[in-house]
Amino acid sequence: MIGKQVLWIIDTRASNHMTGNLSNLHNLRAISPCPVGLLDGSNIVATKERSIIFGSDFILENVLYVPGLSCNLIYVSQLINHSNCIISSGYRVLRL
């Protein structure tokens, strides 16, 4: 991902929606420290969260601000739980 602009990655293994870009978040609020494990094995603590508004029809709630995170993650399970949607893969429909 070095040298490429990454907008959002849809991730099935993340623990929450996350961003490293503070300007993405609206109405930022402090939260209890939330440890986040990174791919390189290191850990960082998220202490802020809020919503990201993509448009009038699509808002991500409870997005963690993770300082130093070089990408933005949409956690599939959290998306499904909060938006009451389904995930479709080809002809097979997965309901989580």
Residue frames as a rotation matrix with the C-alpha (Angstrom) as fourth column:
MET 1
0.565 0.825 0.000 0.00
0.825 -0.565 0.000 0.00
0.000 0.000 -1.000 0.00
ILE 2
-0.052 -0.654 -0.755 3.02
0.440 -0.694 0.570 2.27
-0.896 -0.303 0.324 0.06
GLY 3
-0.896 -0.362 -0.258 2.71
-0.004 -0.573 0.820 5.00
-0.444 0.735 0.511 -2.53
LYS 4
-0.638 0.753 0.161 -0.97
0.434 0.179 0.883 4.28
0.636 0.633 -0.441 -3.19
GLN 5
-0.698 0.517 0.496 -3.94
-0.696 -0.652 -0.299 6.22
0.169 -0.554 0.815 -1.94
VAL 6
-0.779 0.476 -0.409 -6.23
0.491 0.868 0.075 3.83
0.390 -0.142 -0.910 -0.06
LEU 7
-0.376 0.721 0.582 -9.74
-0.539 -0.681 0.496 5.10
0.754 -0.127 0.645 0.46
TRP 8
0.145 0.455 0.878 -11.45
-0.959 0.283 0.012 2.27
-0.243 -0.844 0.478 2.37
ILE 9
-0.743 -0.360 -0.565 -10.70
-0.452 0.891 0.027 -1.42
0.494 0.276 -0.825 2.81
ILE 10
0.454 0.877 0.155 -13.56
-0.802 0.327 0.501 -3.80
0.389 -0.351 0.852 3.54
ASP 11
-0.593 -0.804 -0.042 -12.15
-0.617 0.487 -0.619 -6.14
0.518 -0.341 -0.784 6.17
THR 12
0.435 0.760 -0.484 -13.61
-0.251 0.618 0.745 -9.34
0.865 -0.202 0.459 7.59
ARG 13
0.172 -0.457 -0.872 -10.99
0.751 0.634 -0.184 -9.73
0.638 -0.623 0.453 10.34
ALA 14
-0.597 -0.353 0.720 -10.89
-0.109 -0.854 -0.509 -6.25
0.794 -0.382 0.472 11.88
SER 15
-0.663 0.363 -0.655 -12.41
0.748 0.348 -0.565 -5.69
0.023 -0.864 -0.502 15.31
ASN 16
0.184 0.689 -0.701 -14.06
0.474 -0.687 -0.551 -2.35
-0.861 -0.231 -0.453 14.49
HIS 17
0.742 -0.033 0.670 -14.36
0.556 -0.527 -0.643 0.26
0.374 0.849 -0.372 11.77
MET 18
0.324 -0.707 -0.628 -11.11
0.632 -0.332 0.700 2.26
-0.704 -0.624 0.340 12.00
THR 19
0.788 -0.208 0.580 -9.40
0.398 -0.547 -0.737 5.27
0.470 0.811 -0.348 10.50
GLY 20
-0.046 -0.864 -0.501 -6.05
0.974 -0.150 0.171 6.95
-0.223 -0.480 0.849 10.98
ASN 21
-0.681 -0.118 0.723 -7.38
0.453 -0.843 0.289 10.20
0.576 0.524 0.628 9.55
LEU 22
-0.681 0.368 -0.633 -8.82
0.574 -0.268 -0.773 12.41
-0.455 -0.890 -0.029 12.27
SER 23
-0.780 0.368 -0.507 -10.45
-0.493 -0.860 0.134 14.72
-0.386 0.354 0.852 9.72
ASN 24
-0.763 0.526 -0.376 -12.72
-0.002 0.579 0.815 11.85
0.646 0.623 -0.441 8.59
LEU 25
-0.521 0.523 -0.675 -14.59
0.828 0.502 -0.250 11.82
0.209 -0.689 -0.694 11.90
HIS 26
-0.272 0.556 0.785 -17.59
-0.090 -0.827 0.555 14.01
0.958 0.080 0.275 12.72
ASN 27
0.532 0.526 0.663 -18.48
-0.638 -0.266 0.723 15.01
0.557 -0.808 0.194 16.29
LEU 28
-0.183 -0.752 -0.633 -15.44
-0.004 0.645 -0.764 13.28
0.983 -0.137 -0.120 17.75
ARG 29
0.694 0.369 0.619 -15.77
-0.616 -0.143 0.775 11.99
0.374 -0.919 0.128 21.31
ALA 30
-0.446 -0.854 0.269 -13.42
-0.854 0.316 -0.413 10.43
0.268 -0.414 -0.870 23.84
ILE 31
0.659 0.575 -0.485 -13.83
-0.384 0.811 0.441 6.74
0.647 -0.104 0.755 24.67
SER 32
0.711 -0.454 0.537 -12.28
-0.375 0.402 0.835 4.38
-0.595 -0.795 0.116 27.19
PRO 33
-0.225 -0.882 -0.414 -8.87
-0.901 0.026 0.434 3.22
-0.372 0.471 -0.800 25.92
CYS 34
0.819 0.511 0.260 -9.37
-0.318 0.783 -0.535 0.48
-0.477 0.356 0.803 23.33
PRO 35
-0.199 -0.968 0.155 -6.30
-0.353 0.218 0.910 -1.60
-0.914 0.127 -0.385 22.41
VAL 36
0.860 0.374 -0.347 -5.85
-0.436 0.184 -0.881 -2.27
-0.266 0.909 0.321 18.68
GLY 37
0.134 -0.811 0.569 -3.43
0.182 0.585 0.791 -4.89
-0.974 -0.002 0.226 17.34
LEU 38
0.406 -0.084 -0.910 -1.68
-0.803 -0.509 -0.311 -3.98
-0.437 0.857 -0.274 14.08
LEU 39
0.956 0.032 -0.291 -0.51
-0.211 0.763 -0.611 -6.36
0.203 0.646 0.736 11.35
ASP 40
0.149 -0.985 -0.083 3.14
-0.369 0.022 -0.929 -5.90
0.917 0.169 -0.360 12.30
GLY 41
0.006 -0.071 -0.997 2.38
0.682 0.730 -0.048 -7.30
0.731 -0.680 0.053 15.78
SER 42
-0.939 -0.341 0.045 2.51
0.216 -0.685 -0.696 -3.95
0.268 -0.643 0.717 17.55
ASN 43
-0.018 0.942 -0.335 -0.36
0.995 0.049 0.085 -2.51
0.097 -0.332 -0.938 19.56
ILE 44
-0.883 -0.099 0.459 -1.78
0.087 -0.995 -0.048 0.98
0.461 -0.003 0.887 19.74
VAL 45
-0.543 0.711 -0.446 -4.61
0.716 0.115 -0.689 2.43
-0.439 -0.693 -0.571 21.81
ALA 46
-0.445 0.543 0.712 -7.63
0.424 -0.572 0.702 4.17
0.789 0.614 0.025 20.30
THR 47
-0.734 0.173 -0.657 -9.07
0.602 -0.281 -0.747 6.85
-0.314 -0.944 0.102 22.60
LYS 48
-0.514 0.588 -0.624 -11.54
-0.530 -0.790 -0.308 8.55
-0.674 0.173 0.718 20.25
GLU 49
-0.728 0.350 0.590 -14.42
0.631 0.679 0.376 7.51
-0.269 0.646 -0.715 18.00
ARG 50
-0.302 0.768 -0.565 -17.36
-0.330 -0.640 -0.693 8.84
-0.894 -0.023 0.447 16.08
SER 51
0.523 0.653 0.548 -19.23
0.351 0.421 -0.836 8.74
-0.776 0.630 -0.009 12.78
ILE 52
-0.785 -0.589 -0.190 -18.07
0.030 -0.342 0.939 9.04
-0.618 0.732 0.287 9.22
ILE 53
0.311 0.937 -0.157 -20.63
-0.026 -0.157 -0.987 10.45
-0.950 0.312 -0.024 6.84
PHE 54
-0.681 -0.520 0.515 -20.28
0.446 0.264 0.855 9.27
-0.581 0.812 0.052 3.24
GLY 55
-0.827 0.530 0.189 -23.58
-0.101 -0.470 0.877 10.76
0.553 0.706 0.442 2.13
SER 56
-0.329 0.770 0.547 -27.17
-0.933 -0.356 -0.060 11.07
0.149 -0.530 0.835 3.28
ASP 57
0.662 0.659 -0.358 -27.72
-0.632 0.747 0.205 7.33
0.403 0.090 0.911 2.78
PHE 58
0.571 -0.523 -0.633 -24.49
0.445 0.845 -0.298 5.91
0.690 -0.111 0.715 4.20
ILE 59
0.373 -0.427 0.824 -23.04
-0.780 -0.626 0.028 6.68
0.503 -0.653 -0.566 7.64
LEU 60
0.011 -0.444 -0.896 -20.55
0.353 0.840 -0.412 4.53
0.936 -0.312 0.166 9.53
GLU 61
0.743 0.289 0.603 -21.11
-0.454 -0.446 0.772 4.69
0.492 -0.847 -0.200 13.29
ASN 62
0.859 -0.367 0.357 -18.59
-0.231 0.346 0.909 3.97
-0.457 -0.864 0.213 16.06
VAL 63
0.727 -0.684 0.057 -15.47
0.283 0.224 -0.933 4.38
0.625 0.694 0.357 13.93
LEU 64
0.678 -0.562 -0.473 -12.29
0.557 -0.027 0.830 4.23
-0.480 -0.827 0.295 16.03
TYR 65
0.820 -0.573 0.023 -9.58
-0.455 -0.674 -0.582 6.83
0.349 0.466 -0.813 15.49
VAL 66
0.781 -0.623 0.050 -6.30
0.515 0.687 0.513 4.88
-0.354 -0.374 0.857 15.47
PRO 67
0.698 -0.558 -0.448 -3.32
-0.570 -0.812 0.123 7.28
-0.433 0.169 -0.885 15.33
GLY 68
-0.331 -0.943 -0.033 -0.73
-0.708 0.225 0.669 6.11
-0.624 0.245 -0.742 12.81
LEU 69
0.038 0.408 0.912 -3.06
0.382 0.838 -0.390 3.75
-0.923 0.363 -0.124 10.96
SER 70
-0.739 -0.489 -0.464 -2.20
-0.206 -0.491 0.846 4.13
-0.641 0.721 0.262 7.28
CYS 71
-0.848 0.528 -0.028 -5.53
0.127 0.255 0.959 2.93
0.514 0.810 -0.283 5.91
ASN 72
-0.439 0.811 0.387 -9.25
-0.892 -0.344 -0.292 3.06
-0.104 -0.473 0.875 6.63
LEU 73
-0.981 0.054 -0.186 -11.11
0.035 0.994 0.105 -0.14
0.190 0.097 -0.977 7.52
ILE 74
-0.063 0.988 0.143 -14.77
-0.958 -0.100 0.269 -1.04
0.280 -0.120 0.952 7.27
TYR 75
-0.885 -0.210 0.415 -15.40
-0.374 0.852 -0.367 -4.08
-0.277 -0.480 -0.832 9.46
VAL 76
-0.702 0.602 -0.380 -17.93
-0.223 0.321 0.920 -6.27
0.676 0.731 -0.091 7.65
SER 77
-0.441 0.552 -0.708 -19.64
0.788 0.615 -0.011 -7.73
0.430 -0.563 -0.706 10.73
GLN 78
-0.606 0.185 -0.774 -20.09
0.463 -0.709 -0.531 -4.30
-0.647 -0.680 0.344 12.33
LEU 79
-0.880 0.274 -0.388 -21.48
-0.469 -0.633 0.616 -2.92
-0.077 0.724 0.686 9.05
ILE 80
-0.586 0.676 -0.447 -24.00
0.123 0.619 0.776 -5.73
0.801 0.399 -0.446 8.78
ASN 81
-0.441 0.394 -0.806 -25.10
0.895 0.265 -0.360 -5.43
0.072 -0.880 -0.470 12.42
HIS 82
-0.580 0.149 -0.801 -25.63
0.297 -0.877 -0.378 -1.67
-0.759 -0.457 0.465 12.27
SER 83
-0.694 0.276 -0.665 -27.15
-0.650 -0.638 0.413 -1.36
-0.310 0.719 0.622 8.82
ASN 84
0.037 0.754 0.656 -29.31
-0.227 0.646 -0.729 -4.50
-0.973 -0.123 0.195 8.67
CYS 85
0.335 0.000 -0.942 -27.88
-0.939 -0.089 -0.333 -5.51
-0.084 0.996 -0.030 5.31
ILE 86
0.799 -0.127 0.588 -26.69
0.102 0.992 0.075 -8.71
-0.592 0.000 0.806 3.67
ILE 87
-0.165 -0.894 -0.417 -23.47
-0.692 -0.196 0.695 -9.62
-0.703 0.403 -0.586 1.89
SER 88
0.871 0.470 0.147 -23.75
-0.191 0.598 -0.778 -11.21
-0.453 0.649 0.611 -1.53
SER 89
-0.274 -0.961 -0.042 -20.97
-0.560 0.124 0.819 -13.20
-0.782 0.248 -0.572 -3.16
GLY 90
-0.968 -0.030 -0.248 -21.86
-0.235 0.447 0.863 -14.18
0.085 0.894 -0.440 -6.71
TYR 91
-0.273 0.914 -0.300 -24.99
-0.266 0.229 0.937 -16.28
0.925 0.335 0.181 -6.66
ARG 92
-0.126 0.160 -0.979 -24.73
0.811 0.585 -0.009 -17.19
0.572 -0.795 -0.204 -3.01
VAL 93
0.239 0.268 0.933 -26.20
-0.287 -0.898 0.332 -14.81
0.927 -0.348 -0.138 -0.45
LEU 94
-0.494 -0.469 -0.732 -24.58
0.605 0.419 -0.677 -14.76
0.624 -0.777 0.077 2.98
ARG 95
0.482 0.645 0.593 -26.72
-0.132 -0.616 0.777 -13.60
0.866 -0.453 -0.212 5.87
LEU 96
-0.530 -0.748 -0.400 -24.72
0.389 0.204 -0.898 -12.78
0.753 -0.632 0.183 8.98
